[in-house]
Amino acid sequence: MMASTPPSTVYFFGNEFPHDDLRDLFRSLVRHAKDRRFSLVAAFVRESTRVLRAEIDKLPKAVRDEVPYFESILHLPDHGMFRESSLGAAMESAFLVALQVGMFIGHHESHGLDLGDTQGTSIASGLSIGLFSGAAVATARTLGDLVKTGVESLRVAFRLGVFVQDFSQKLESPHHEGTQQSWAHVVTGLSKDTIEGELAPYNDKPGVSPLSKVFISAADKASVGVTGPPSHLRAAFLQSQPLRHSRSLALPVYDGVCHAQHIYSHSDIEAVLGTPVDPSFERRKVCIPLISSQHGTPFDAATGNQLLQSICTELLTGTIYMDNISNGIVQLLEGAEGSSSPLFCTFRTSIATKSIVESINSHLAKDGLSLSMNDLVSWTFADQGPRQPASHADAKLAIVGVACRMPGGANDPEQFWSSLEKGYNACVRVPEDRFDLETHFDPTGETENASQTEFGNFIDRPGKFFRDMKKIPITN
């Protein structure tokens, strides 16, 4: 689906968390969700929590027991990222979508923006799990819609993580010492064709099943991603002299295998999708184009359900081509009128983001343009003015008790309120138990320590208070 006019805003949803302290980022969303100016952030957090609980409840008891009780999805990162649990992939996927969609909504609420303001001139793109966040934005007509579409994307991202990790642990069980083993390496200095040629002899060896083969999962002009079960990945590199001596780096991919056409099928994708939370999501139309990280063109999907299905298909069976992402963005940006620079909105920055931005800018430079960067996280650290609690429960101060002794015999809140309602005048002549008025009254003011008036407002029984609690001597 193409925008009707050349796009001027690019949203990029990466597959990495910002390098900030993640707990601080999630806590900042918690704080803003308690402010009535961020009502949609609060709604998204509330619905995400409900849906995540429902998905966890469907899991076997042994798996459910790995998740502590939580009042909000935003509180779970305080318990860690679950990397060593059987829900590591699922939880990290849910956290990433929750953070990206929550920050996206908060950015718009903090600046008084709505999606409809730029929808006709926007495109979305992403990497891996970030594509689910991109799908949420691509299928939302308004910021309010994003609450529903964001929850649906989070649900499918979580289910994908559960499915992949469960299958992968059956394919190769975790290391017996509990050490995390990488399922993917990135290699530089060797071409995609060269690496495929080096992997072929290993994959053809007797004893290497089709499910355990080592394969290419991503590629661009500078590097190639190689994926497979950890033990087979190590063995394949050791068998090949070019791979053994190549510049390679183990990626933090510990939860299983994706981008494997030889492993996953259409039935697996259907199992991941399950039943949408909102039945209308199946009919929800795609509003802005979301670029495929495999083909570099917008996903060929007309509805929200078709878009999530296409993303699951790409993540389970497709190969990532980073160059296609930047080329696809450039193609959609071509023909933009005027001299204004397109806006590139993302969450902080990363190596992948920098690479894509540099590639796009090299094309835009021909027209004397460059991307204008917009960070969708920075609003959380900006001065938003005085807090506006969404409810009394979100206020910083709480009234935990009420008591009073007021003039006119109002010795409790009910009597005081009754006196106010009746307009009672509590001004009376000085009581005898206060002081001798005849001795200490001088209207002229010439007598020392004397009152110039006979009247005042007095509480009953002034000595009847919690003297012992305040440790005040009775002589006082």
C-alpha distance (Angstrom), angle and dihedral (degrees) to the residues before:
residue distance angle dihedral
M1 . . .
M2 3.79 . .
A3 3.78 128.4 .
S4 3.81 112.0 -111.5
T5 3.81 91.6 -125.9
P6 3.81 130.1 33.1
P7 3.82 107.8 -76.0
S8 3.80 119.4 -113.0
T9 3.83 99.0 -178.6
V10 3.82 125.4 61.2
Y11 3.79 120.0 -168.9
F12 3.81 114.7 -160.4
F13 3.81 120.8 -168.2
G14 3.80 109.7 -168.6
N15 3.79 129.0 -161.6
E16 3.81 95.4 -120.0
F17 3.78 133.6 78.8
P18 3.82 117.2 -118.6
H19 3.79 113.8 -92.6
D20 3.82 91.2 -117.1
D21 3.80 120.3 106.9
L22 3.82 97.8 -73.9
R23 3.78 93.9 -150.9
D24 3.79 89.7 55.9
L25 3.81 90.9 50.5
F26 3.79 92.8 51.1
R27 3.81 91.3 44.8
S28 3.80 89.9 51.9
L29 3.81 88.8 56.2
V30 3.82 88.6 49.5
R31 3.81 90.4 53.9
H32 3.79 94.5 46.8
A33 3.80 91.8 46.7
K34 3.83 86.7 62.9
D35 3.82 91.2 57.1
R36 3.80 115.7 88.1
R37 3.81 90.4 -139.0
F38 3.83 86.9 68.9
S39 3.79 98.6 49.6
L40 3.81 93.5 140.9
V41 3.81 92.0 52.4
A42 3.81 86.9 53.2
A43 3.81 91.8 48.3
F44 3.80 92.4 49.8
V45 3.81 92.5 48.7
R46 3.80 91.3 47.5
E47 3.82 94.4 49.6
S48 3.82 93.3 42.3
T49 3.80 89.8 53.6
R50 3.80 91.6 50.6
V51 3.80 93.9 48.9
L52 3.82 94.2 44.7
R53 3.82 90.2 51.9
A54 3.82 89.6 50.7
E55 3.82 92.0 51.4
I56 3.81 93.1 46.9
D57 3.81 90.3 50.1
K58 3.82 89.0 60.1
L59 3.82 92.1 59.9
P60 3.82 126.2 92.0
K61 3.79 114.1 -83.2
A62 3.81 93.6 -111.9
V63 3.80 89.2 57.9
R64 3.81 94.3 42.0
D65 3.79 90.0 54.2
E66 3.82 89.9 62.1
V67 3.81 89.7 68.2
P68 3.82 116.9 75.8
Y69 3.78 121.1 -139.1
F70 3.79 110.8 -81.4
E71 3.79 133.8 -173.1
S72 3.81 92.0 -164.0
I73 3.78 135.6 18.6
L74 3.81 86.2 -127.1
H75 3.82 90.7 64.3
L76 3.82 94.7 56.7
P77 3.84 96.3 77.9
D78 3.82 86.8 64.4
H79 3.82 85.3 71.6
G80 3.81 92.1 54.0
M81 3.78 132.3 -96.7
F82 3.85 95.2 -71.7
R83 3.83 90.8 -124.9
E84 3.80 93.3 148.6
S85 3.81 95.2 45.8
S86 3.80 129.3 85.6
L87 3.81 87.3 -105.8
G88 3.81 97.3 54.2
A89 3.82 96.0 115.6
A90 3.79 94.0 40.2
M91 3.79 95.3 48.9
E92 3.80 95.2 45.4
S93 3.80 89.7 49.2
A94 3.80 92.0 50.8
F95 3.81 91.6 45.9
L96 3.82 92.6 50.6
V97 3.81 93.7 50.6
A98 3.81 91.3 43.9
L99 3.80 91.6 51.0
Q100 3.81 96.6 44.3
V101 3.81 96.8 44.6
G102 3.81 92.0 40.9
M103 3.81 91.6 50.6
F104 3.80 90.9 44.9
I105 3.81 92.3 53.2
G106 3.81 92.1 43.5
H107 3.81 92.2 50.5
H108 3.80 90.5 54.4
E109 3.81 94.3 44.3
S110 3.81 92.2 48.4
H111 3.81 90.8 53.4
G112 3.80 96.9 38.6
L113 3.83 92.8 -115.5
D114 3.78 132.3 144.6
L115 3.79 129.6 -160.0
G116 3.77 91.4 -117.0
D117 3.82 89.6 65.5
T118 3.84 92.3 71.7
Q119 3.79 104.6 12.6
G120 3.79 96.2 111.0
T121 3.80 92.2 53.8
S122 3.82 102.1 38.7
I123 3.78 136.9 97.5
A124 3.80 130.1 -173.6
S125 3.78 130.8 -146.2
G126 3.76 136.7 169.6
L127 3.77 151.8 161.3
S128 3.79 128.0 -112.0
I129 3.84 111.4 -46.8
G130 3.80 88.9 5.1
L131 3.81 86.9 72.7
F132 3.82 88.3 70.8
S133 3.81 90.0 58.5
G134 3.79 88.0 47.3
A135 3.81 89.8 52.1
A136 3.80 90.5 53.4
V137 3.81 90.9 55.6
A138 3.80 93.3 40.9
T139 3.81 92.6 56.5
A140 3.82 98.6 42.4
R141 3.81 118.7 96.2
T142 3.80 93.1 -172.2
L143 3.78 137.9 15.0
G144 3.80 88.3 -102.5
D145 3.80 89.6 55.8
L146 3.79 88.9 55.0
V147 3.81 89.5 68.7
K148 3.82 89.3 63.7
T149 3.80 98.4 37.9
G150 3.81 91.7 44.7
V151 3.80 91.5 54.4
E152 3.81 91.3 49.5
S153 3.81 91.7 50.3
L154 3.80 90.9 48.4
R155 3.81 91.0 51.3
V156 3.81 93.8 53.0
A157 3.82 92.7 43.1
F158 3.81 89.8 54.2
R159 3.81 92.4 47.2
L160 3.81 90.9 49.2
G161 3.80 90.1 53.6
V162 3.81 91.8 49.6
F163 3.81 91.9 49.0
V164 3.82 96.5 46.6
Q165 3.79 95.5 45.7
D166 3.81 93.3 45.7
F167 3.81 92.2 50.8
S168 3.80 94.2 42.9
Q169 3.80 93.8 51.6
K170 3.79 88.2 54.9
L171 3.80 89.6 49.1
E172 3.82 92.5 50.5
S173 3.78 121.9 -2.8
P174 3.82 120.0 -132.8
H175 3.80 118.4 -87.9
H176 3.80 110.4 -76.4
E177 3.83 91.3 -127.2
G178 3.78 91.6 54.0
T179 3.81 93.1 -112.8
Q180 3.79 111.6 148.6
Q181 3.80 112.5 -116.5
S182 3.81 122.1 -157.0
W183 3.80 119.5 -123.1
A184 3.82 94.0 -164.6
H185 3.82 139.0 46.8
V186 3.78 129.2 -170.8
V187 3.81 116.0 -140.2
T188 3.81 127.1 -162.4
G189 3.78 128.7 -169.3
L190 3.81 95.7 36.2
S191 3.80 127.1 87.1
K192 3.76 124.9 -123.0
D193 3.82 91.4 -112.1
T194 3.81 92.3 50.3
I195 3.80 92.6 51.2
E196 3.81 92.2 47.2
G197 3.79 88.8 53.0
E198 3.80 91.5 50.5
L199 3.83 93.2 48.7
A200 3.81 95.7 48.7
P201 3.87 97.0 76.0
Y202 3.80 91.4 50.9
N203 3.81 94.2 47.5
D204 3.84 90.2 49.2
K205 3.80 93.3 54.1
P206 3.81 117.5 114.8
G207 3.79 110.1 -101.5
V208 3.80 95.4 32.7
S209 3.80 104.9 109.8
P210 3.82 121.0 -150.0
L211 3.80 88.8 -110.8
S212 3.82 91.4 55.8
K213 3.80 98.2 49.1
V214 3.81 120.3 127.4
F215 3.79 113.3 -124.6
I216 3.80 146.1 167.8
S217 3.80 112.7 -91.0
A218 3.82 101.2 171.5
A219 3.78 139.1 14.3
D220 3.78 143.4 175.9
K221 3.77 136.0 159.0
A222 3.80 92.9 -79.3
S223 3.80 106.1 36.8
V224 3.81 146.6 11.9
G225 3.80 128.2 -141.5
V226 3.81 116.3 -138.7
T227 3.81 119.4 -165.3
G228 3.80 137.4 -175.3
P229 3.80 143.8 114.9
P230 3.83 106.7 -47.0
S231 3.82 96.7 -115.0
H232 3.80 92.8 48.0
L233 3.81 91.3 43.9
R234 3.80 90.4 56.4
A235 3.80 92.2 44.8
A236 3.81 93.2 49.8
F237 3.81 91.5 52.1
L238 3.81 92.1 47.6
Q239 3.80 92.6 50.4
S240 3.84 94.0 52.8
Q241 3.79 117.7 66.6
P242 3.87 93.9 -157.7
L243 3.80 91.1 50.1
R244 3.79 93.7 42.2
H245 3.79 91.0 55.3
S246 3.81 97.2 36.0
R247 3.76 126.5 112.2
S248 3.80 99.2 -100.9
L249 3.78 135.7 159.0
A250 3.78 129.4 -161.4
L251 3.80 109.5 -124.6
P252 3.82 122.8 -140.5
V253 3.81 91.0 -105.1
Y254 3.81 103.3 131.2
D255 3.77 105.2 147.8
G256 3.78 106.1 67.9
V257 3.75 150.9 -73.5
C258 3.83 127.9 -42.5
H259 3.82 134.7 165.5
A260 3.80 88.8 47.1
Q261 3.81 112.7 141.6
H262 3.81 90.3 175.4
I263 3.81 90.9 59.5
Y264 3.79 111.7 36.8
S265 3.80 129.6 58.6
H266 3.80 139.3 -170.3
S267 3.81 90.8 -91.6
D268 3.82 89.4 58.1
I269 3.80 90.2 53.3
E270 3.81 91.0 50.4
A271 3.81 89.9 50.2
V272 3.80 90.4 53.8
L273 3.81 94.5 48.9
G274 3.80 95.8 52.6
T275 3.81 117.7 163.8
P276 3.82 119.0 -28.5
V277 3.81 117.9 -116.8
D278 3.80 89.0 -131.1
P279 3.84 112.6 40.2
S280 3.80 89.8 -153.5
F281 3.81 89.0 65.7
E282 3.80 89.0 79.5
R283 3.81 87.9 63.7
R284 3.81 98.0 37.3
K285 3.80 109.9 120.3
V286 3.79 125.5 -128.4
C287 3.81 106.6 -111.0
I288 3.80 102.9 -173.7
P289 3.83 130.7 23.4
L290 3.81 118.2 -94.9
I291 3.80 113.1 -158.0
S292 3.80 119.7 -130.5
S293 3.81 113.5 -126.1
Q294 3.80 88.5 -146.2
H295 3.80 103.2 47.7
G296 3.81 102.8 20.8
T297 3.80 91.5 -131.4
P298 3.81 129.3 100.8
F299 3.80 113.5 -80.5
D300 3.79 110.3 -95.6
A301 3.79 94.1 -121.7
A302 3.79 129.3 125.5
T303 3.83 99.4 -174.5
G304 3.77 137.1 40.9
N305 3.78 93.9 -109.7
Q306 3.81 91.5 50.9
L307 3.81 90.0 49.4
L308 3.81 94.0 52.6
Q309 3.80 89.4 46.2
S310 3.82 90.3 52.6
I311 3.81 91.1 49.3
C312 3.81 92.8 49.8
T313 3.81 89.2 48.5
E314 3.81 90.9 51.6
L315 3.80 94.6 46.3
L316 3.80 94.5 46.6
T317 3.81 101.2 37.8
G318 3.82 110.3 10.1
T319 3.80 133.1 88.8
I320 3.81 120.5 -124.5
Y321 3.80 116.8 -125.7
M322 3.78 109.0 -172.8
D323 3.81 93.0 -169.0
N324 3.80 89.4 57.6
I325 3.80 90.7 58.9
S326 3.80 94.7 55.8
N327 3.82 92.1 40.0
G328 3.79 90.5 50.6
I329 3.81 91.7 51.5
V330 3.80 90.8 48.1
Q331 3.80 91.6 51.9
L332 3.80 91.6 53.3
L333 3.80 91.2 46.0
E334 3.79 93.8 51.2
G335 3.75 114.3 109.2
A336 3.81 95.2 29.0
E337 3.78 108.0 156.6
G338 3.78 127.6 -131.4
S339 3.77 130.5 19.7
S340 3.81 99.7 -77.7
S341 3.77 117.7 120.4
P342 3.82 119.3 -120.5
L343 3.80 114.9 -109.2
F344 3.81 116.1 -117.9
C345 3.82 110.7 -159.7
T346 3.78 120.3 -167.5
F347 3.81 143.5 137.5
R348 3.80 108.4 -88.6
T349 3.80 109.5 -60.9
S350 3.80 141.6 -75.5
I351 3.81 139.5 -179.5
A352 3.80 90.2 -90.6
T353 3.80 92.8 47.9
K354 3.82 92.4 49.0
S355 3.79 90.9 50.1
I356 3.80 92.9 51.3
V357 3.82 93.0 45.1
E358 3.82 92.2 49.4
S359 3.80 91.1 50.0
I360 3.81 92.8 49.3
N361 3.80 92.5 46.1
S362 3.81 91.3 52.1
H363 3.82 88.1 60.2
L364 3.81 95.5 41.5
A365 3.81 91.0 50.3
K366 3.82 88.5 73.4
D367 3.82 87.3 68.9
G368 3.80 93.6 40.1
L369 3.82 92.3 -105.1
S370 3.79 136.8 119.9
L371 3.76 134.6 -177.4
S372 3.79 118.6 -86.1
M373 3.81 107.2 -138.7
N374 3.81 122.6 -134.4
D375 3.80 120.3 -174.1
L376 3.82 112.9 -148.2
V377 3.82 92.4 -161.9
S378 3.81 102.3 54.4
W379 3.83 94.4 79.1
T380 3.82 89.8 73.0
F381 3.82 89.9 66.3
A382 3.82 96.2 43.3
D383 3.80 122.3 103.2
Q384 3.81 105.2 -97.1
G385 3.81 94.1 -179.6
P386 3.83 124.4 -120.7
R387 3.78 115.2 -9.4
Q388 3.79 116.9 -102.8
P389 3.83 105.8 -156.4
A390 3.78 113.3 -139.7
S391 3.81 89.7 -142.5
H392 3.80 140.5 -2.7
A393 3.82 87.4 -95.5
D394 3.82 89.6 61.8
A395 3.82 95.4 51.2
K396 3.79 119.2 111.3
L397 3.84 91.7 -130.7
A398 3.79 125.9 53.4
I399 3.82 129.8 -167.0
V400 3.79 105.2 -133.0
G401 3.81 99.3 171.3
V402 3.80 141.5 10.6
A403 3.79 129.0 -154.0
C404 3.79 136.1 144.8
R405 3.80 146.3 171.0
M406 3.76 110.1 -157.7
P407 3.85 132.8 175.2
G408 3.78 117.6 -84.5
G409 3.80 96.1 46.0
A410 3.81 94.3 -66.6
N411 3.79 95.1 146.4
D412 3.82 98.0 160.7
P413 3.83 136.6 29.8
E414 3.82 93.2 -97.4
Q415 3.84 93.6 54.2
F416 3.80 90.7 44.6
W417 3.81 91.6 52.0
S418 3.81 90.4 47.7
S419 3.82 90.5 52.7
L420 3.80 90.3 51.0
E421 3.80 92.3 48.8
K422 3.81 91.6 50.6
G423 3.79 93.6 43.3
Y424 3.80 90.2 -125.7
N425 3.82 115.3 -172.1
A426 3.82 106.9 -138.0
C427 3.82 94.1 -172.8
V428 3.85 108.1 121.5
R429 3.81 140.7 158.9
V430 3.82 112.6 -77.8
P431 3.86 107.2 -82.8
E432 3.79 117.7 -119.1
D433 3.84 91.6 -119.3
R434 3.81 91.1 63.6
F435 3.81 103.1 57.2
D436 3.78 141.6 -44.5
L437 3.80 101.6 -80.2
E438 3.81 93.5 -167.1
T439 3.80 89.8 58.9
H440 3.78 99.5 38.5
F441 3.80 102.9 40.0
D442 3.81 122.7 98.1
P443 3.82 117.3 154.0
T444 3.81 90.1 -166.3
G445 3.80 92.7 61.7
E446 3.80 92.5 -134.3
T447 3.81 95.4 116.0
E448 3.80 115.3 84.9
N449 3.83 116.9 -120.0
A450 3.80 91.4 8.0
S451 3.80 129.9 128.4
Q452 3.79 120.5 -118.4
T453 3.80 91.9 -152.9
E454 3.79 135.2 52.1
F455 3.82 94.2 -149.2
G456 3.78 140.2 70.4
N457 3.81 146.3 139.0
F458 3.80 112.0 -88.1
I459 3.81 135.3 -179.7
D460 3.80 120.0 -135.7
R461 3.80 120.3 -102.0
P462 3.81 98.0 -0.8
G463 3.83 92.6 -168.1
K464 3.80 93.4 59.2
F465 3.82 100.1 91.6
F466 3.80 135.3 105.9
R467 3.78 94.9 -73.5
D468 3.80 93.8 156.9
M469 3.80 92.4 53.8
K470 3.81 91.4 53.1
K471 3.82 90.9 42.9
I472 3.81 91.8 -129.8
P473 3.82 114.7 160.1
I474 3.82 114.0 -116.7
T475 3.80 89.5 -125.0
N476 3.78 88.8 68.0
